[in-house]
């Protein structure tokens, strides 16, 4: 019997290791703020890059390391909301945390509705920043994990023969072997053989595992 292959990022240790390789990008026109945030985050083990404007950050976007963004909602030129909208337009998967003043809650709510992970009101505490960064980086790790699961599942499905995919598709739809055999014009015994091959190639011990892999790959959708 085949051994079940582990999925990427299943353990808490793996998630922590993934987060350790991410970068917190700080975008603020105030040099003192940039420096203090970089020192704070660095003291808690976070890697940081700082940018004096939204425009400077966007100019470097193609080559930046994955992670999250902390951005002041009020800046000369493009503001925090504008940066968030531009990142979304470009399809950049960088969770955003916006920093706001007391009179800017409405803008912060607007940013949240547009997909920001969190907003932090000035004056903020170290705990506020660290909590928001942790939430943002957790989202990145979750997205990376899901992409890895999808890619691995698709690779396993690609290893199946066309007939094995025919059988798997119907298994995912909940069809019993006899009905699959009738539909495909083959014997129930042949269906059993194809089913066994599917389980072997997918590295599954149960039909539930095979269905999980198929669904992760988007197999049979539509």
N, C-alpha and C positions, 0 to 999 in steps of 0.2 A: 504493500500500500504506500502511496506517496506521502511525503511529509508536508505538512501545512507550512507554506512560506509566510514569514512575518511581513506585515505591512509597514511601510516607512513611517517613522515618527510615532510608533505606538506607545513608547514609554515616556514618562515625565522627564527622565534624564535626557532623552533624545530631544525633547522640546526645549529644554533649558540650553542644550548645546546649540541648537538652531538659533535661539534668541541671542546667544552670545556673539554670533557672527553678524548681527544686524547693527545698523548705524542710526543714531538719532540726528536728524538734520534740523538745525536750529536756524530759522529765518527771522531776523529782527534788525531794524535799522539802528538800534542802540547798541554800540560796541560793548558797553559795560554789561548789558543784559546778556549778550551773546557769550561773553567771557565767563560770567558767573554761572550760566546754565551749563556751559561746557565743563567747568570745574566741578559743579555739583554732580552732573551725570557721570563724569569720569570717575569720581570718588566712589560711585556705586557700580563700577565695572562696565559702564556703557561707553561705546565708541561714539564720537560725535564729529560732525562737520558743521561749520557755521557759515552763514551767508548774510551780507549786509542788506539784501533786497530780494524781493520775489523774482525780479528780472535776473539777478545773478544766479539764483538757484535754478531757474529754468534754463539758463545758458549752460549749466553743468549737468542738466538732467540726464542726458544720454549716457553719461559715464559714471553716475553715482552708484554707490553701494545700496542694496536693498535695506529697508528699515522703515522709519516713520518720520513725520515732519511736525515740528513745533513752530507755529507761525503767529506773529502778532497780527491781530485783525486790523490794526491801524498802522499803515506805513505809507511814506511818500511813494508816488507812482502806483504800481499795482498793490492792492491791499491783500489781506489774508484771504478774504472771500474770493477775490479775483484769482489768486493763486490756486485755491482749491478747485475752482471751476475749470481753470486751464489744465490742471493735472487730470481732472476727470475727462476733459475733452481729448487729451492725449492718451488716455487709457493707462495712465501710470497707477500701479497698485501700491500706493504709499498712503497708509492711514494718516490722517491729519488731526492734530490737536491744536485748537486755536486759543490764543491768549487774549482776553478782553478786559476792558475797564468796566466799572460799575454801571455806566450809562449805556453799555453796548450789549445788554443781554438779548435784545431782540435780534441783533446781528449774530450773536452766538447761537441762538435757536435756529436761525436761518442756516448757519453753517452745519448744525447737527442734522437738520432735515436734508441737507445736501450730501450727507455721508460722513461728516466729521466724527471721530471716535469720542471726543470729549471737548469741553471748553473749560478754561481756568480763568477765574476772575482775579484781577490785581487788587490788592497785593496777595500773592499766593504763597503757600508754604512749600517747603521741600517735599512734604508728604503728598501735596496736591500734584506736583510735577511728576514725582516717581510713580504715583498711582496711575496717572494718565499715560505715561510712557509704557508702563507695564501692560496696560490694556491694549495700547496700540501695537506693541510688539507681539503680544499674544495673537492678535488678529493676523499679523503677517505670518507667524508660524503656522497658524491654522490654515491659511490660504496655501502656503507652501506644501503643507502636509496633504491637503486635498488634491493639489496638482500632481503630487508624487503618486498618490493613490490612483488617480485617474490614468496617469501615464503607464503605471505598472499594470493596471487592469487591461488597458488597451493593448499593451504588448502581449499579454497572455492570450487575449481573444484573437489577436493576429496570428498566433501560432496554430490555431485550429484550422482544419480543412473546411471547405465550403459545406460539406454535408454535416460535419460536426457543429458548425455554426447554425445550420438549419435545425438540428436537434436541440441545441442550447436555447435558441430563440423560443422554441415551443415549450421547453421546460420552464423558462422564465415566465411564460404566459400561463403556466400551471397545467399544461396538458399531460395526461398520463401516457405511458409508453405505447399502449395499444392504439390510442387516438393518433399519436405522432406517426406510428407505423402506417396506419390507414392513410393519413394525409400525405405522407411522403412516398407511399407505394412501396414500402419495404417491410420486412418481417419484424415482429416485436423483438426477436433475438438480435437482429441487426441494430435496432434502436438501442438495445442494452449494451452492445459492443461500442457503439458511438458514444453513448452516455459514459461508459467507463473510460473511454479515451479522453473525453472532455474533462472528467474529474482528474485524471492523471495529468494532463497538460496544464490545467489551471492550478494544480497543487492543492486540491480540495479533498476533505474527508467527508463532506456532506453536501447535499443539494443546496442547502441554505447558503453555504459558503460560495458555491458556484453562482448562485443568483446574486449574491452581494457583489461579486467581482463583475458580473455582467452589467449590473445596474451602475456600478461605479464608472464603468467605461461608456455608459450611455448606450449599451448594446440593446437593440430591440425597441428603443424609444421611437415613437411615431409609427 
